Amino acid sequence: MFIGATLTATSVGVTARVLTDLGRLQDAAAKVVLGAAVVDDVLGLLILAVVTGIAETGSVSATSVGLLSIKAVLFLVIAILLGIRLAPPVVRWIGQMRGRGSLIVYPVVFAVSLAAVADMIELATIIGAFAAGLVLATSERREHIKDQVKPIADLLVPIFFVTVGMKVDPSLLNPFAANAQFGTAVLLAVVAIVSKLATGLAVYQRDVRRWPVGVGMVPRGEVGLIFAGAGLAAGVIAQDLYSVLVIVVMLTTFAAPPWLKALYPDARERTPERRGEDGASQKRQ
């Protein structure tokens, strides 16, 4: 169940960046991919909450699974509804303050607070942080908040990837070792890729290409790594399976970009210089 939850996730950032570079972000297929990626992240979070709760209680029953599912759904719904009503006026009030850094303190405190509440009711902390992000996205100052958060991300994101890598035991991935998990990693990577390609078959609109949808859903990226780390911390998986999941996330993330570029052979990749020129042109228009 936990492996399924981890493989449910789709990295919106990886796919969106590739499609942006190719100038295809406004394609019908791209809109389907980005919308579906958000939905399956929510579903993955709910599954993560259920699996983590099962690991902590040590029992599996229809009642416990149902209660955990209801708890996770109610938390997301209540947090989002209350946040959407309260966040905009609070953000506007904070925006009027002249104190340096006031606009970044509130979003960070808000995200940490919702994560703490999720932990208090025995849900994964990422659910609270995710809900905070959904709420802040409705604020009229969201672009300013994103700009303020970027320096923090520049500091913390590399630390996140370093800690992920430090928990991987390379000896477990040696194909010649007695306890090798290399075959398991390759098998799961194949399953992860094929299962996402199959999602393209669900596209029924005639103007939407199925292959770009399926390939765009392949990368697991940072969301899969967060799931794997949460499972290791909660004792749901051991270090050998954690190492396998990290390798699967890496393989799926690296496979998608060149594949998407091959599906759009007529697209000219947008370099950083060209993206700047396009942005300046749009402003002039």
C-alpha positions as CSV (number, residue, x, y, z in Angstrom):
1,M,0.0,0.0,0.0
2,F,2.8,2.4,0.8
3,I,4.6,1.7,-2.5
4,G,1.4,2.4,-4.3
5,A,1.0,5.7,-2.4
6,T,4.5,6.7,-3.3
7,L,4.1,5.8,-7.0
8,T,0.8,7.7,-7.1
9,A,2.5,11.1,-6.9
10,T,3.4,13.1,-10.0
11,S,6.0,15.9,-9.9
12,V,4.2,19.0,-11.3
13,G,7.4,21.0,-11.2
14,V,9.4,18.7,-13.5
15,T,6.7,18.4,-16.2
16,A,5.7,22.0,-16.1
17,R,9.3,23.2,-16.5
18,V,9.9,20.9,-19.5
19,L,6.6,22.0,-21.2
20,T,7.5,25.6,-20.4
21,D,10.9,25.2,-22.1
22,L,9.2,23.7,-25.1
23,G,6.6,26.4,-25.3
24,R,3.8,23.9,-24.8
25,L,2.5,24.8,-21.4
26,Q,-0.8,26.0,-23.0
27,D,-1.4,22.8,-24.9
28,A,-4.6,20.9,-24.1
29,A,-2.4,17.9,-23.0
30,A,-0.4,20.0,-20.7
31,K,-3.5,21.3,-18.9
32,V,-4.7,17.8,-18.4
33,V,-1.4,16.7,-17.0
34,L,-1.1,19.6,-14.6
35,G,-4.7,19.2,-13.3
36,A,-4.4,15.5,-12.9
37,A,-1.0,15.8,-11.1
38,V,-2.6,18.0,-8.4
39,V,-5.5,15.5,-8.0
40,D,-3.2,12.5,-7.7
41,D,-1.0,14.3,-5.2
42,V,-4.1,14.8,-3.0
43,L,-5.1,11.2,-3.4
44,G,-1.5,10.1,-2.6
45,L,-1.6,12.3,0.6
46,L,-4.8,10.6,1.7
47,I,-3.3,7.2,1.1
48,L,-0.1,8.2,2.9
49,A,-2.2,9.3,5.9
50,V,-4.0,6.0,6.0
51,V,-0.9,3.8,5.6
52,T,1.0,5.8,8.2
53,G,-1.9,5.5,10.7
54,I,-2.0,1.8,10.1
55,A,1.7,1.5,10.8
56,E,1.4,3.5,14.1
57,T,-1.6,1.5,15.3
58,G,-0.3,-1.8,14.2
59,S,-3.6,-3.1,13.0
60,V,-5.5,-3.1,9.7
61,S,-9.3,-3.2,9.6
62,A,-12.0,-1.6,7.5
63,T,-13.0,0.5,10.4
64,S,-9.6,1.9,11.1
65,V,-9.0,2.6,7.4
66,G,-12.3,4.3,7.1
67,L,-11.8,6.5,10.1
68,L,-8.3,7.5,8.9
69,S,-9.6,8.3,5.5
70,I,-12.5,10.4,6.9
71,K,-10.1,12.2,9.2
72,A,-7.7,13.1,6.4
73,V,-10.5,14.3,4.1
74,L,-12.2,16.4,6.8
75,F,-8.9,18.0,7.8
76,L,-8.1,19.0,4.2
77,V,-11.7,20.3,3.6
78,I,-11.9,22.3,6.9
79,A,-8.4,23.7,6.6
80,I,-8.9,24.8,3.1
81,L,-12.4,26.3,3.6
82,L,-11.4,28.2,6.7
83,G,-8.1,29.2,5.2
84,I,-9.7,30.6,2.0
85,R,-12.0,32.8,4.1
86,L,-9.4,34.0,6.6
87,A,-6.2,34.1,4.6
88,P,-6.9,36.9,2.1
89,P,-7.8,39.6,4.7
90,V,-5.0,38.5,7.0
91,V,-2.5,38.7,4.1
92,R,-3.8,42.1,3.1
93,W,-3.4,43.3,6.6
94,I,0.1,42.0,6.8
95,G,0.9,43.5,3.4
96,Q,0.2,46.9,4.9
97,M,2.8,46.5,7.6
98,R,6.1,48.1,6.9
99,G,8.2,45.7,8.9
100,R,10.9,43.9,6.8
101,G,10.1,40.3,6.1
102,S,6.5,40.4,7.5
103,L,5.1,38.9,4.3
104,I,7.3,35.8,4.6
105,V,6.8,35.3,8.3
106,Y,3.1,34.7,8.1
107,P,3.1,32.1,5.3
108,V,5.9,30.1,7.1
109,V,4.1,30.2,10.4
110,F,0.9,29.3,8.7
111,A,2.4,26.3,7.0
112,V,4.2,25.1,10.1
113,S,1.0,25.5,12.2
114,L,-1.1,23.4,9.8
115,A,1.6,20.8,9.7
116,A,1.7,20.7,13.5
117,V,-2.1,20.4,13.7
118,A,-2.0,17.5,11.2
119,D,0.7,15.8,13.4
120,M,-1.5,16.3,16.5
121,I,-4.4,14.5,15.0
122,E,-2.0,11.7,13.8
123,L,-1.8,12.6,10.1
124,A,1.3,13.1,8.1
125,T,2.7,16.7,8.4
126,I,2.9,17.1,4.7
127,I,-0.9,17.1,4.5
128,G,-1.0,20.3,6.7
129,A,1.8,21.9,4.6
130,F,0.0,21.0,1.4
131,A,-3.3,22.5,2.7
132,A,-1.4,25.7,3.6
133,G,0.0,26.0,0.1
134,L,-3.5,25.5,-1.5
135,V,-4.9,28.2,0.8
136,L,-2.1,30.7,0.1
137,A,-2.5,30.2,-3.6
138,T,-5.9,31.9,-3.3
139,S,-4.3,35.1,-1.9
140,E,-3.9,38.1,-4.0
141,R,-0.4,38.5,-2.7
142,R,0.6,34.9,-3.8
143,E,3.2,36.2,-6.3
144,H,4.9,38.3,-3.7
145,I,4.8,35.4,-1.3
146,K,6.4,33.1,-3.9
147,D,9.2,35.7,-4.4
148,Q,9.8,36.0,-0.7
149,V,9.9,32.2,-0.3
150,K,12.4,31.6,-3.1
151,P,15.5,32.5,-1.0
152,I,14.4,30.1,1.7
153,A,13.9,27.4,-0.9
154,D,17.4,28.1,-2.3
155,L,18.7,27.3,1.2
156,L,16.5,24.4,2.3
157,V,15.9,22.5,-1.0
158,P,19.6,21.4,-1.4
159,I,19.6,20.3,2.3
160,F,16.5,18.2,1.6
161,F,18.1,16.4,-1.3
162,V,21.3,15.9,0.7
163,T,19.4,14.3,3.6
164,V,17.5,12.1,1.2
165,G,20.7,10.8,-0.4
166,M,22.4,10.3,3.0
167,K,19.7,7.8,4.0
168,V,20.3,5.6,0.9
169,D,22.5,2.6,1.3
170,P,24.4,2.1,-2.0
171,S,25.4,-1.4,-1.1
172,L,21.8,-2.5,-1.3
173,L,21.7,-1.5,-5.0
174,N,24.7,-3.5,-6.0
175,P,23.3,-6.1,-8.4
176,F,26.1,-8.6,-7.5
177,A,25.5,-8.4,-3.7
178,A,23.7,-11.2,-1.9
179,N,21.0,-8.8,-0.5
180,A,20.8,-6.7,-3.7
181,Q,17.6,-4.7,-4.3
182,F,18.6,-3.6,-7.8
183,G,16.2,-6.0,-9.5
184,T,13.4,-4.7,-7.3
185,A,14.2,-1.1,-8.2
186,V,14.2,-1.8,-11.9
187,L,11.0,-3.8,-11.7
188,L,9.2,-1.0,-9.7
189,A,10.6,1.6,-12.2
190,V,9.1,-0.3,-15.1
191,V,5.7,-0.6,-13.2
192,A,5.9,3.1,-12.3
193,I,6.4,4.1,-16.0
194,V,3.9,1.7,-17.5
195,S,1.2,2.5,-15.0
196,K,1.4,6.3,-15.8
197,L,1.6,5.7,-19.5
198,A,-1.7,3.8,-19.1
199,T,-3.3,6.9,-17.7
200,G,-3.1,8.5,-21.1
201,L,-5.7,6.0,-22.3
202,A,-8.3,7.8,-20.0
203,V,-8.1,10.9,-22.3
204,Y,-11.3,11.0,-24.3
205,Q,-11.1,14.5,-25.8
206,R,-10.2,14.3,-29.5
207,D,-7.9,17.4,-29.4
208,V,-5.7,16.0,-26.5
209,R,-2.8,13.7,-27.4
210,R,-2.6,10.7,-25.2
211,W,1.1,10.0,-25.3
212,P,2.2,13.5,-23.9
213,V,-0.4,13.0,-21.1
214,G,1.0,9.6,-20.1
215,V,4.6,10.7,-20.3
216,G,3.9,13.9,-18.5
217,M,2.6,11.9,-15.5
218,V,5.7,9.7,-15.3
219,P,8.1,11.8,-13.1
220,R,7.6,11.3,-9.4
221,G,10.2,14.0,-8.3
222,E,10.2,15.6,-4.9
223,V,6.8,14.4,-3.9
224,G,7.8,10.8,-4.2
225,L,10.9,11.5,-2.1
226,I,8.8,13.2,0.6
227,F,6.6,10.1,0.7
228,A,9.6,7.8,0.9
229,G,11.1,9.9,3.8
230,A,7.8,10.0,5.6
231,G,7.5,6.2,5.3
232,L,11.0,5.6,6.6
233,A,10.4,8.0,9.6
234,A,7.1,6.4,10.5
235,G,8.6,2.9,10.3
236,V,6.3,1.8,7.4
237,I,9.3,0.8,5.3
238,A,12.9,-0.3,6.1
239,Q,16.1,1.3,4.6
240,D,16.3,-1.3,1.8
241,L,12.9,-0.4,0.4
242,Y,13.5,3.3,1.0
243,S,16.7,3.0,-1.1
244,V,14.7,1.3,-3.8
245,L,12.0,4.0,-3.9
246,V,14.6,6.8,-4.1
247,I,16.1,5.1,-7.2
248,V,12.7,4.6,-8.7
249,V,11.9,8.3,-8.2
250,M,15.2,9.2,-9.8
251,L,14.7,6.9,-12.8
252,T,11.2,8.2,-13.5
253,T,12.2,11.8,-13.1
254,F,15.2,11.5,-15.5
255,A,13.2,9.5,-18.1
256,A,10.4,12.0,-18.7
257,P,12.1,15.2,-20.0
258,P,13.9,13.7,-23.0
259,W,10.8,11.6,-23.8
260,L,8.6,14.7,-23.8
261,K,11.0,16.5,-26.0
262,A,10.9,13.6,-28.5
263,L,7.1,13.9,-28.6
264,Y,7.4,17.6,-29.6
265,P,10.1,17.5,-32.3
266,D,8.8,20.7,-33.8
267,A,9.1,22.6,-30.6
268,R,12.2,24.9,-30.2
269,E,13.5,24.7,-26.6
270,R,13.4,28.0,-24.8
271,T,16.7,28.9,-23.3
272,P,16.8,31.3,-20.2
273,E,17.7,34.1,-22.6
274,R,14.8,33.4,-24.9
275,R,12.4,33.1,-22.0
276,G,13.5,36.6,-20.9
277,E,13.0,37.9,-24.4
278,D,9.5,36.4,-24.5
279,G,8.6,37.9,-21.2
280,A,9.8,41.3,-22.3
281,S,7.8,41.0,-25.5
282,Q,4.6,40.1,-23.6
283,K,5.1,43.1,-21.3
284,R,5.4,45.4,-24.3
285,Q,2.2,43.9,-25.8
